[in-house]
Every structure is written in structure tokens, then in C-alpha cells.
Amino acid sequence: MSNGASEARKAFALKLRDLRRDAGLSGRAFADATGMHNTKISRIEHGRQYPSEDDIRAWCIACGVARRIDELIAIHREVEQMWKEYRRDLRKGQRHVQERSGPLYAGTGLLRAYEAIVVPGILQTAGYVRAVLSINAELHDLPLDDVEGAVEARLARQHLLTHGDGTNNYSFVIEAGVLGNWFGGTAVMQEQLDFLHDATYLPNVALGIIPPGHRTMWGGECFYIFDGRMVRSEMWTGSYKTTQAADLAFFERAFDRLRRHAVYGDAARALIADEQQNLQTSENF
């Protein structure tokens, strides 16, 4: 299990511990009220044992907050599901993963995405997608013959961005370093940068680039906000997904702060042009 999953479990354990403390119950009194052994209570509160749904019901009743049972069980289930090991998810192949995301993108009216390392998926050109997914296949010991199908599946949803009717709208914020991370060689990157340049003119797209320099918000892992109803973030070892209102509010606040650092329009195109010049210079050496 990834560190993120472990932290999510610990956060849930703290919620339960705080409920007991707020109710003024000592460990022994709580054990008497719930019928749980002191050792089990301690393990749950320290995140070393994950409670069952029956444990949560007994916990809330003992603390006098039965009204929170449904809320906490919903969080409990989400914590259990929010992290998926990549290797397990990818057993069906990268094409399956890409095709499965198609309906989500098609049904999203506003997608907000932040990326610090790579170009957001729906903005990637064929060569760039191929390079990124080939790296992923090698990293996770996946068959390379699945890559082309995965490339096609990812590109199949790009029409939502380039030929949309206004139903699907996009707000991207990327770090300037994304432009300088060259995947697939200089020719692939020139094509990718050309596409990003053109995307700045699309009426349903806001493409912001955070230039180097002073800032009041750090960068971090990528995240995608789908219509303010779900957030998805992928790391090296797992995929985090949440629909909890508090989590959505946090990521929306983070996106808004990151967006304030970004430049748009001509200023963004100037950053892209600078990197295109760097590519041309590198080809001459």
C-alpha cells in the first residue's frame, strides 16, 4: 500500500479518536460502552487496524453521535477504494485504462487540471503519448505491443477539446518545466509545443503556464478536477480518487492559487516559443 493510502487511514483514525475524546470517554469507559477490547481501540486510533463498519456504528453510538454514522461509513468506504495499485489496475492493459476514462471526459463540462511534469493527457500529441506510455510500460513491466492501442484510445477523446461544441471546457495550469521535459525526441517535442501553442487559441480552453520565479504556492503532484464532483490524482504507486466535499474544496482552492501564478495568452505563447527555440538550438549541436 502506498504512503498516501497509509496517511488516509491515519487521518480517519484521528477522526475516531477525536470523537471519543470529545465525548469525554476514557479508553476503559469506551471499551465498556462498545464491548471492544482496549488493545483493539488503541490499534484503531493509531491507524494500525482499520475498523469494520460495525465498529464505526458502535463507535458513533457510544460517543453520542449516531447521526454521523452514515457520513463516517461513506468516508470509510472511500478510503478503502481511493488507492488502487497500478500493477493490479494495469493487468488489463494500458489501452483498457485509457478507454475506461473516455466516458468520464465526455461527461465533464469543466475539467481543471494541474501538471508539473508532463503535458496534460488530453493535450498530448500522438508521438508524445507514445513516448510517455512506452516509459510507463517499461517501468511497470507491461507489454509494449499494448502501447499503440493505448495511444489510439487516449487520442480518441481529444476531439472533445479541439472540435467541441462548448459542452466540454478546460482550464489547464502547467509548470514551465513541463515544456522543457522532452519526451520522444526533438521532433516529437516540436510537434507537441506547436499543438500547445494552437490550443491557447481554442475558445473552450484556458491554458496557463507558471513561469519560473517568485511564488506563494508550491508545486506538487498532478490532479484533475471533474466538474467539482470528483478529483483524481496519480502518483508512482497508486491512484487517488475522491468525491468528498472537503477534499474537493481543498483541491479547488489549491488550483485557484496555482492559477494565479500562471500567465495566459501572449505571455504563455512566449514561453512556448522560448522552448521551441531551445529545441532548435539543440538540434544544431
SERO-4910 file (N, C-alpha, C, O; in steps of 0.05 Angstrom, whole numbers):
BEGIN
 pado doro    nc1    nc2    nc3   cac1   cac2   cac3    cc1    cc2    cc3    oc1    oc2    oc3
  Met    A     17    -24      0      0      0      0     18     25      0     38     25     14
  Ser    A     11     45    -15     26     69    -18     25     86      8      8     82     25
  Asn    A     44    105     10     44    122     33     18    139     34      8    144     56
  Gly    A      7    146     11    -17    162     11    -40    147     24    -56    159     39
  Ala    A    -42    121     18    -63    105     30    -60    103     60    -79    105     75
  Ser    A    -35    100     68    -30     98     97    -38    124    111    -49    124    133
  Glu    A    -31    147     98    -38    173    110    -68    177    112    -79    188    131
  Ala    A    -82    167     91   -112    170     91   -124    154    114   -142    163    127
  Arg    A   -113    130    119   -123    114    141   -117    127    168   -133    126    186
  Lys    A    -93    138    170    -86    152    195   -104    175    201   -113    180    223
  Ala    A   -111    190    179   -129    213    183   -156    204    192   -169    217    209
  Phe    A   -166    181    182   -192    171    191   -190    162    220   -209    165    235
  Ala    A   -168    150    227   -164    141    255   -165    165    274   -176    163    296
  Leu    A   -154    187    266   -154    211    283   -183    222    286   -190    232    307
  Lys    A   -199    219    265   -227    227    268   -241    211    290   -256    223    306
  Leu    A   -236    185    290   -249    168    310   -238    175    338   -253    176    358
  Arg    A   -212    178    340   -200    185    366   -212    211    377   -219    213    400
  Asp    A   -215    231    359   -226    257    368   -255    255    377   -263    268    396
  Leu    A   -270    237    364   -298    233    372   -299    222    401   -315    231    417
  Arg    A   -281    203    407   -281    192    434   -273    213    454   -285    215    475
  Arg    A   -252    228    448   -243    249    466   -264    271    470   -268    280    493
  Asp    A   -276    279    448   -297    299    451   -321    290    468   -334    306    481
  Ala    A   -325    264    468   -347    252    485   -338    249    514   -355    242    531
  Gly    A   -313    255    520   -303    254    547   -300    225    557   -302    220    581
  Leu    A   -295    206    540   -293    178    548   -264    170    549   -249    173    530
  Ser    A   -257    158    571   -230    146    574   -230    120    558   -251    110    549
  Gly    A   -206    109    554   -204     84    539   -220     62    552   -233     46    538
  Arg    A   -219     60    579   -233     39    593   -263     43    591   -278     24    587
  Ala    A   -272     68    595   -301     73    593   -311     68    565   -333     58    561
  Phe    A   -295     74    545   -303     69    518   -304     39    512   -322     30    498
  Ala    A   -285     25    523   -286     -5    519   -311    -17    531   -324    -34    520
  Asp    A   -319     -7    555   -343    -16    568   -368    -10    551   -386    -26    549
  Ala    A   -368     14    539   -391     23    524   -394      8    497   -416      4    488
  Thr    A   -372      0    485   -373    -12    459   -369    -42    459   -376    -56    440
  Gly    A   -358    -52    480   -351    -81    481   -326    -88    467   -319   -111    464
  Met    A   -311    -67    457   -285    -72    444   -263    -75    465   -265    -63    487
  His    A   -243    -90    458   -220    -93    476   -203    -68    474   -201    -55    453
  Asn    A   -190    -61    497   -173    -37    497   -152    -37    476   -146    -17    463
  Thr    A   -141    -61    471   -120    -63    451   -130    -57    423   -117    -43    408
  Lys    A   -154    -66    417   -166    -60    391   -171    -30    388   -166    -19    366
  Ile    A   -182    -18    408   -187     11    407   -161     26    402   -161     45    385
  Ser    A   -140     19    416   -114     32    412   -104     28    384    -94     47    371
  Arg    A   -106      4    373    -97     -1    347   -112     14    326   -101     24    306
  Ile    A   -138     17    330   -155     32    311   -147     62    312   -144     75    291
  Glu    A   -144     72    336   -138    101    339   -110    108    329   -105    132    323
  His    A    -92     89    328    -65     95    318    -62     86    289    -39     86    279
  Gly    A    -83     78    276    -82     71    248    -70     45    242    -63     39    219
  Arg    A    -66     28    262    -53      2    257    -74    -20    251    -67    -41    241
  Gln    A   -100    -14    256   -121    -32    248   -144    -16    237   -152      4    250
  Tyr    A   -154    -24    214   -176     -9    202   -202    -20    213   -206    -44    213
  Pro    A   -220     -3    222   -245    -12    235   -265    -23    214   -264    -16    190
  Ser    A   -282    -41    223   -304    -50    206   -326    -30    207   -326    -12    224
  Glu    A   -346    -33    189   -369    -15    190   -385    -18    216   -396      1    227
  Asp    A   -386    -43    227   -399    -47    253   -384    -33    275   -397    -22    293
  Asp    A   -358    -33    273   -342    -18    293   -349     12    292   -351     25    313
  Ile    A   -352     22    268   -358     51    266   -386     57    277   -389     78    291
  Arg    A   -405     40    272   -432     44    284   -430     44    314   -442     62    327
  Ala    A   -417     24    326   -414     23    355   -399     47    366   -406     58    387
  Trp    A   -379     56    351   -363     79    359   -380    104    361   -380    119    381
  Cys    A   -396    109    340   -412    133    339   -434    133    361   -439    153    374
  Ile    A   -446    110    365   -467    107    385   -456    112    413   -468    127    429
  Ala    A   -433    101    419   -420    104    445   -413    133    450   -413    143    472
  Cys    A   -406    147    428   -397    176    431   -421    195    429   -417    219    431
  Gly    A   -445    184    426   -469    201    425   -472    216    399   -485    237    398
  Val    A   -460    206    377   -462    220    351   -472    200    330   -460    197    309
  Ala    A   -493    186    336   -504    167    318   -512    179    291   -512    166    270
  Arg    A   -517    206    291   -524    220    267   -501    220    246   -506    225    223
  Arg    A   -477    214    255   -454    215    237   -446    187    226   -427    184    212
  Ile    A   -462    167    233   -456    140    224   -454    139    193   -434    129    182
  Asp    A   -474    149    179   -474    147    150   -451    162    138   -438    152    119
  Glu    A   -445    185    149   -423    202    139   -396    187    142   -380    186    123
  Leu    A   -391    176    165   -365    163    170   -363    137    155   -341    129    147
  Ile    A   -384    123    152   -383     98    136   -377    105    107   -362     90     94
  Ala    A   -388    126     97   -383    135     69   -353    141     66   -341    134     46
  Ile    A   -342    156     85   -313    162     84   -297    137     86   -277    133     72
  His    A   -305    119    104   -291     93    108   -290     78     81   -269     67     75
  Arg    A   -312     76     67   -312     62     42   -295     75     21   -281     62      5
  Glu    A   -295    102     21   -279    116      1   -249    113      6   -234    110    -12
  Val    A   -241    113     32   -213    109     38   -204     82     29   -182     79     19
  Glu    A   -222     62     32   -215     35     23   -212     33     -7   -196     17    -17
  Gln    A   -226     50    -22   -226     48    -51   -208     69    -65   -201     66    -88
  Met    A   -200     90    -50   -187    112    -63   -159    105    -75   -150    118    -94
  Trp    A   -146     85    -64   -120     78    -74   -121     51    -88   -131     31    -78
  Lys    A   -112     51   -112   -111     26   -128    -82     22   -137    -70     40   -148
  Glu    A    -71     -1   -131    -44     -7   -140    -44     -7   -171    -61    -20   -183
  Tyr    A    -24      7   -182    -22      9   -211    -19    -19   -224    -32    -25   -245
  Arg    A     -3    -36   -212      1    -62   -225    -25    -77   -228    -29    -91   -248
  Arg    A    -41    -76   -207    -67    -90   -208    -85    -78   -229    -99    -92   -244
  Asp    A    -85    -51   -230   -103    -37   -249    -94    -41   -278   -111    -42   -296
  Leu    A    -68    -44   -282    -57    -45   -309    -56    -74   -320    -48    -78   -343
  Arg    A    -64    -94   -304    -64   -121   -314    -80   -124   -340    -74   -141   -357
  Lys    A   -101   -108   -342   -118   -109   -366   -106    -93   -389   -117    -93   -411
  Gly    A    -84    -80   -384    -70    -65   -405    -75    -35   -405    -96    -26   -394
  Gln    A    -56    -20   -416    -59      9   -416    -82     18   -434    -94     39   -429
  Arg    A    -87      3   -455   -110     11   -472   -136     10   -456   -153     28   -458
  His    A   -139    -10   -439   -163    -12   -423   -166     12   -405   -188     23   -401
  Val    A   -144     20   -392   -144     43   -374   -152     68   -389   -168     84   -379
  Gln    A   -142     72   -413   -148     96   -429   -177     96   -439   -191    116   -437
  Glu    A   -187     73   -448   -214     71   -458   -234     75   -435   -255     87   -439
  Arg    A   -228     65   -412   -246     68   -389   -250     97   -381   -271    104   -371
  Ser    A   -231    114   -387   -233    142   -379   -249    159   -399   -257    181   -393
  Gly    A   -254    147   -423   -269    162   -443   -295    174   -435   -299    198   -438
  Pro    A   -313    158   -423   -339    169   -415   -337    191   -394   -353    209   -393
  Leu    A   -317    188   -376   -313    209   -356   -307    236   -368   -318    256   -360
  Tyr    A   -289    236   -388   -282    261   -401   -305    272   -417   -311    296   -417
  Ala    A   -319    254   -431   -342    263   -448   -364    275   -431   -378    293   -440
  Gly    A   -367    265   -407   -389    275   -390   -381    298   -371   -397    305   -354
  Thr    A   -357    309   -374   -348    330   -357   -351    357   -371   -340    361   -393
  Gly    A   -365    375   -359   -369    402   -371   -346    420   -367   -339    435   -384
  Leu    A   -332    418   -344   -308    434   -338   -287    416   -325   -292    406   -303
  Leu    A   -265    412   -339   -243    398   -328   -221    418   -321   -212    433   -338
  Arg    A   -213    417   -296   -190    433   -287   -167    415   -281   -170    395   -266
  Ala    A   -144    420   -292   -121    402   -289    -96    417   -283    -90    438   -295
  Tyr    A    -80    406   -265    -53    417   -258    -33    395   -263    -35    373   -254
  Glu    A    -11    403   -278     11    384   -283     37    398   -279     41    421   -287
  Ala    A     56    384   -266     82    395   -260    104    382   -276    126    392   -278
  Ile    A     98    358   -288    119    342   -302    113    338   -331    131    342   -348
  Val    A     89    330   -337     82    324   -365     59    341   -375     44    353   -359
  Val    A     55    342   -401     32    356   -413      7    340   -405      7    316   -406
  Pro    A    -15    354   -398    -40    340   -391    -48    321   -414    -45    328   -437
  Gly    A    -58    298   -407    -63    277   -426    -79    285   -450    -72    277   -473
  Ile    A   -101    300   -446   -118    307   -469   -105    327   -488   -115    332   -510
  Leu    A    -83    339   -479    -68    358   -495    -44    345   -509    -29    359   -523
  Gln    A    -40    319   -505    -16    306   -516    -20    298   -545    -41    289   -553
  Thr    A      2    302   -560      2    293   -588      9    263   -589     18    251   -569
  Ala    A      5    251   -613      9    222   -615     37    213   -607     41    194   -592
  Gly    A     57    227   -617     85    220   -611     91    223   -581    105    206   -570
  Tyr    A     81    244   -569     85    249   -541     71    227   -524     83    216   -506
  Val    A     46    220   -531     32    199   -517     48    173   -519     51    159   -499
  Arg    A     57    167   -543     72    142   -548     97    141   -530    103    120   -519
  Ala    A    111    163   -528    135    164   -512    129    160   -482    142    144   -469
  Val    A    109    174   -473    101    172   -444     91    145   -437     99    134   -416
  Leu    A     74    133   -454     63    107   -447     83     85   -451     82     64   -438
  Ser    A    103     89   -468    125     69   -471    142     69   -446    150     48   -437
  Ile    A    147     92   -435    161     94   -409    146     80   -387    157     65   -371
  Asn    A    120     85   -387    103     72   -367    103     42   -370    104     27   -350
  Ala    A    102     32   -395    103      3   -399    129     -9   -389    129    -30   -377
  Glu    A    151      5   -395    177     -6   -386    179     -5   -355    189    -24   -343
  Leu    A    169     16   -343    171     19   -314    155     -3   -300    164    -13   -279
  His    A    132    -10   -311    114    -29   -298    115    -57   -310     98    -73   -305
  Asp    A    135    -61   -327    138    -88   -340    113    -96   -355    103   -119   -352
  Leu    A    102    -77   -370     78    -83   -386     86    -88   -415    107    -79   -424
  Pro    A     69   -103   -430     76   -109   -458     76    -84   -476     58    -68   -475
  Leu    A     97    -81   -491     99    -58   -509     79    -59   -532     72    -38   -544
  Asp    A     69    -83   -538     50    -85   -561     23    -74   -553      5    -72   -570
  Asp    A     19    -66   -528     -6    -53   -519     -5    -23   -522    -26    -10   -520
  Val    A     18    -12   -527     22     17   -527      6     30   -549     -7     50   -545
  Glu    A      7     20   -574     -6     33   -596    -36     35   -592    -49     55   -598
  Gly    A    -48     13   -581    -77     14   -575    -83     35   -554   -104     48   -555
  Ala    A    -65     38   -534    -69     58   -513    -67     86   -524    -81    104   -516
  Val    A    -48     90   -543    -45    116   -556    -71    123   -571    -81    146   -568
  Glu    A    -82    105   -586   -107    110   -601   -129    116   -582   -145    134   -587
  Ala    A   -131    102   -560   -153    106   -541   -151    134   -528   -171    147   -523
  Arg    A   -126    142   -521   -123    169   -509   -130    191   -529   -144    210   -523
  Leu    A   -120    188   -554   -125    208   -574   -155    209   -582   -164    230   -592
  Ala    A   -169    188   -578   -197    187   -586   -214    207   -572   -236    214   -582
  Arg    A   -206    216   -549   -222    236   -534   -212    265   -539   -224    284   -528
  Gln    A   -191    268   -555   -181    295   -559   -200    313   -575   -199    338   -573
  His    A   -218    300   -590   -237    316   -606   -256    332   -588   -267    353   -596
  Leu    A   -259    323   -563   -275    339   -544   -263    366   -539   -278    386   -533
  Leu    A   -237    368   -542   -223    393   -537   -220    409   -563   -224    434   -562
  Thr    A   -214    396   -585   -208    411   -610   -233    416   -627   -233    435   -642
  His    A   -253    400   -625   -277    403   -642   -303    403   -625   -324    394   -634
  Gly    A   -300    413   -600   -323    413   -583   -344    433   -590   -338    452   -605
  Asp    A   -368    430   -580   -390    448   -585   -395    466   -561   -416    479   -559
  Gly    A   -375    468   -543   -379    485   -519   -389    469   -495   -391    479   -473
  Thr    A   -394    443   -500   -404    426   -478   -381    419   -459   -385    418   -435
  Asn    A   -357    415   -470   -334    408   -454   -314    431   -454   -304    440   -474
  Asn    A   -308    441   -430   -290    463   -426   -266    455   -408   -268    438   -392
  Tyr    A   -243    469   -413   -219    461   -400   -203    485   -389   -201    506   -402
  Ser    A   -193    481   -365   -175    500   -352   -150    485   -343   -151    469   -325
  Phe    A   -128    491   -357   -103    477   -351    -83    496   -338    -81    520   -345
  Val    A    -69    486   -318    -46    501   -306    -22    482   -306    -24    460   -294
  Ile    A     -1    489   -320     23    472   -320     47    489   -312     48    513   -315
  Glu    A     67    475   -300     92    488   -294    108    492   -319    106    476   -338
  Ala    A    124    514   -321    140    519   -344    159    496   -349    167    491   -372
  Gly    A    167    482   -328    185    459   -332    174    437   -349    189    421   -360
  Val    A    147    435   -351    134    415   -368    144    419   -397    148    399   -411
  Leu    A    147    444   -405    156    449   -433    184    440   -438    191    433   -461
  Gly    A    200    439   -417    228    431   -420    234    402   -415    257    393   -418
  Asn    A    213    387   -408    217    358   -405    211    345   -431    188    342   -440
  Trp    A    232    337   -445    230    328   -473    225    298   -474    243    282   -467
  Phe    A    201    290   -481    194    262   -484    192    256   -514    178    270   -529
  Gly    A    206    235   -524    203    227   -551    222    241   -571    219    236   -595
  Gly    A    240    257   -562    259    269   -580    250    297   -589    227    305   -583
  Thr    A    268    311   -603    262    339   -610    239    342   -630    224    361   -628
  Ala    A    237    324   -649    216    326   -669    188    323   -656    169    337   -662
  Val    A    187    304   -638    162    299   -623    155    323   -606    132    332   -605
  Met    A    175    335   -593    170    358   -576    163    383   -592    147    399   -583
  Gln    A    174    386   -616    166    409   -632    137    407   -639    122    426   -638
  Glu    A    128    383   -647    100    379   -653     83    384   -629     61    396   -631
  Gln    A     92    374   -606     76    378   -581     74    408   -574     53    417   -566
  Leu    A     96    422   -576     96    450   -570     79    466   -590     65    485   -582
  Asp    A     79    458   -615     62    471   -635     32    467   -627     16    486   -629
  Phe    A     26    443   -618     -2    437   -610    -10    454   -586    -32    465   -585
  Leu    A      8    456   -566      2    473   -543     -2    502   -551    -21    516   -542
  His    A     15    512   -569     11    539   -579    -16    543   -592    -30    562   -586
  Asp    A    -24    524   -609    -51    526   -622    -73    524   -601    -94    537   -604
  Ala    A    -69    508   -581    -90    504   -561    -96    529   -545   -119    533   -535
  Thr    A    -77    548   -544    -82    573   -529   -103    590   -543   -114    609   -531
  Tyr    A   -109    584   -568   -129    599   -583   -157    586   -583   -176    598   -592
  Leu    A   -159    562   -573   -184    548   -572   -204    562   -554   -196    569   -531
  Pro    A   -229    566   -562   -248    581   -546   -256    567   -520   -265    580   -501
  Asn    A   -253    541   -519   -262    526   -495   -238    518   -478   -241    501   -460
  Val    A   -215    530   -483   -191    523   -468   -178    547   -456   -174    568   -469
  Ala    A   -171    545   -430   -153    565   -417   -128    550   -409   -128    533   -392
  Leu    A   -106    557   -422    -80    544   -417    -62    564   -403    -52    583   -415
  Gly    A    -57    559   -378    -39    576   -362    -13    562   -357    -12    538   -351
  Ile    A      9    577   -358     36    566   -353     48    583   -331     49    607   -331
  Ile    A     58    568   -310     71    582   -288    100    586   -294    115    566   -295
  Pro    A    109    611   -298    137    616   -305    155    613   -280    146    614   -258
  Pro    A    181    609   -285    200    608   -262    200    634   -247    194    655   -259
  Gly    A    206    633   -221    207    658   -206    193    656   -180    185    635   -171
  His    A    189    679   -167    177    681   -141    148    671   -142    134    676   -161
  Arg    A    141    656   -121    114    646   -119    106    643    -90    123    641    -72
  Thr    A     80    641    -85     70    638    -58     54    612    -55     40    608    -35
  Met    A     57    594    -75     44    568    -74     63    548    -88     70    552   -111
  Trp    A     70    527    -73     89    507    -84     75    489   -104     50    487   -105
  Gly    A     91    477   -121     80    457   -139     78    430   -125     87    427   -103
  Gly    A     65    411   -138     61    385   -126     52    365   -146     57    368   -170
  Glu    A     40    343   -136     31    322   -154      8    332   -172     -6    351   -164
  Cys    A      5    320   -195    -16    328   -213    -43    321   -201    -46    303   -185
  Phe    A    -63    337   -209    -91    330   -202   -110    341   -222   -105    361   -236
  Tyr    A   -133    327   -225   -153    334   -244   -180    336   -230   -188    317   -215
  Ile    A   -194    358   -234   -220    363   -221   -241    361   -242   -242    377   -261
  Phe    A   -259    341   -239   -280    337   -259   -306    349   -249   -320    338   -232
  Asp    A   -313    373   -260   -338    386   -253   -342    391   -224   -365    395   -215
  Gly    A   -322    392   -208   -326    396   -179   -340    374   -166   -351    377   -144
  Arg    A   -340    350   -179   -354    327   -166   -334    304   -160   -341    286   -145
  Met    A   -310    305   -172   -291    285   -167   -263    296   -173   -259    311   -191
  Val    A   -244    288   -156   -216    294   -161   -200    268   -164   -205    249   -150
  Arg    A   -182    268   -184   -165    245   -188   -136    254   -190   -130    274   -203
  Ser    A   -119    240   -176    -90    246   -176    -75    220   -178    -80    201   -163
  Glu    A    -55    219   -195    -39    195   -199    -11    200   -190      2    220   -198
  Met    A      0    181   -174     27    182   -166     42    157   -177     31    143   -194
  Trp    A     65    151   -167     81    129   -177     68    102   -171     69     84   -188
  Thr    A     57    100   -148     48     73   -139     18     70   -137      8     48   -131
  Gly    A      3     91   -141    -26     89   -137    -41    112   -149    -30    132   -157
  Ser    A    -67    109   -150    -85    129   -160   -105    137   -138   -119    121   -127
  Tyr    A   -105    163   -132   -122    174   -111   -147    186   -124   -145    202   -143
  Lys    A   -170    179   -114   -195    189   -125   -214    196   -101   -217    179    -83
  Thr    A   -226    219   -102   -244    226    -80   -268    242    -90   -265    258   -109
  Thr    A   -290    239    -77   -314    256    -82   -323    270    -57   -344    283    -57
  Gln    A   -307    269    -36   -314    282    -11   -313    312    -14   -294    323    -25
  Ala    A   -334    326     -4   -336    355     -7   -312    370      4   -302    389     -9
  Ala    A   -302    361     27   -279    375     39   -254    372     22   -239    391     19
  Asp    A   -250    348     10   -227    344     -7   -229    360    -33   -210    372    -43
  Leu    A   -253    360    -44   -258    376    -69   -252    405    -64   -240    419    -81
  Ala    A   -261    415    -41   -257    444    -35   -227    450    -32   -218    471    -41
  Phe    A   -212    431    -21   -184    435    -18   -170    437    -45   -154    455    -50
  Phe    A   -176    418    -63   -163    418    -89   -171    442   -106   -155    452   -121
  Glu    A   -196    450   -103   -205    474   -117   -190    499   -108   -183    516   -123
  Arg    A   -186    500    -81   -171    523    -70   -142    522    -80   -130    543    -87
  Ala    A   -130    498    -80   -103    495    -90   -101    503   -119    -82    517   -127
  Phe    A   -120    494   -135   -119    501   -164   -122    531   -168   -107    543   -184
  Asp    A   -139    544   -153   -143    573   -155   -117    588   -149   -110    607   -162
  Arg    A   -103    579   -128    -78    592   -120    -56    588   -141    -41    606   -147
  Leu    A    -55    563   -152    -36    558   -173    -42    574   -198    -24    584   -211
  Arg    A    -68    576   -204    -76    591   -228    -67    620   -227    -61    632   -248
  Arg    A    -66    632   -203    -58    660   -200    -29    664   -208    -21    687   -215
  His    A    -13    643   -207     15    646   -214     19    643   -244     41    649   -255
  Ala    A     -1    633   -258      2    627   -287     -1    651   -304    -15    671   -297
  Val    A     11    650   -328      7    670   -349     -9    657   -372     -8    633   -376
  Tyr    A    -24    674   -386    -41    664   -407    -37    680   -433    -22    700   -433
  Gly    A    -49    670   -454    -49    685   -479    -21    689   -490     -5    671   -492
  Asp    A    -14    715   -497     11    721   -509     35    713   -491     55    704   -501
  Ala    A     31    718   -465     53    711   -447     59    681   -446     82    673   -444
  Ala    A     38    665   -447     41    636   -447     54    627   -474     71    610   -474
  Arg    A     44    640   -496     56    632   -522     85    640   -523    101    626   -537
  Ala    A     93    661   -510    121    669   -510    139    648   -496    161    642   -504
  Leu    A    128    636   -474    143    615   -460    146    590   -478    166    577   -478
  Ile    A    124    584   -492    125    562   -511    146    567   -533    161    549   -540
  Ala    A    146    591   -544    164    598   -565    193    597   -555    211    588   -570
  Asp    A    198    605   -530    225    603   -519    235    574   -519    258    568   -526
  Glu    A    217    556   -511    225    528   -510    229    516   -538    246    499   -543
  Gln    A    213    526   -557    216    517   -585    244    526   -595    257    512   -610
  Gln    A    252    550   -587    279    560   -595    301    543   -582    321    537   -595
  Asn    A    296    534   -558    316    517   -544    318    490   -559    340    480   -562
  Leu    A    296    480   -569    296    455   -584    312    458   -610    328    441   -618
  Gln    A    307    480   -624    321    485   -649    350    488   -645    366    479   -661
  Thr    A    358    501   -623    386    505   -617    399    478   -611    422    473   -620
  Ser    A    385    460   -597    396    434   -590    400    417   -615    418    400   -616
  Glu    A    383    421   -635    385    405   -660    410    413   -676    419    398   -693
  Asn    A    421    437   -670    444    446   -685    471    437   -673    492    444   -683
  Phe    A    469    423   -651    494    414   -637    496    384   -640    516    372   -630
***
